[in-house]
Amino acid sequence: MAAPVERKVKASTVAAGAAALLVWALGTYVFHGAVPEPVQAAVIAVVPALVTLAAGYLAKHTARPEDSR
């Protein structure tokens, strides 16, 4: 049987997806059109990494079941 997905993995995955929405929000509400390439490059390179790191760090650890061997 496959092990359940750990909370840290779930939190990091959701956070990385949410970071992608930040680029859309910047383009729509801050720049009122297209996000300038230097800003977009910085956001795509830095924000997902930081948000994923923070989400993984803050999420509770999932206890693994005892190995039955």
N, C-alpha and C positions, 0 to 999 in steps of 0.2 A: 504494500500500500504506500502511496506517495505521502510524504510529509506535508503538513499544512504550510501555507505561505506565511512566513514570519511577519509580525506587525511592522518591523522596521523596513522590510521590503515593500509592503503595501504603502506605508507612509511616504517613503522615498519616491515611489512610482507616481503617486497622486501629486506630490509636490513638484516633481519634474514636469508633469502635464500642466499644472497650474502656472508654472513659470512661463510656459509657451503662451498662455493667455495674456501674460503681461505685455508681450510684444504687440499683440492685437490692441490691448487697452491703450498702450502708449500711442500707437498710430491713430486710433480713433479719437481719444479724448485729450491727449497732450499735443500731438503734432498735427492733428486734423487732416490726416492724409497718410502719406507714407513715412515711416520712421527712417531717419537718415542712416545710411549704411554704417558709419562708425558707432552710432548708438546701438543699432541692431546687433552688430557684431559683439559689442561689449555685453549686451544683455544676454545674447544667446550663449556666449562663452562663460560668463561669470554667474549670472543669476541661477540657472538650473543647478549648477554645482553647489552653490551656497545653500539654496533652498533644500536640495536633496540631502546635503550633509546635515543641516539643522533638523530636518524631519526625521532622518534616521537616528540621529543622536537623541532626540527628545522622545521618540517612540519607546514604549515599554518593550523589554526583551520577551520573546516567546520561549517558554520553557519547552525543551525537547523531551519527548517520552523516553523512558529508559530503553536502552538497546536490549533487545530480547535474545541476543546470542549468548 
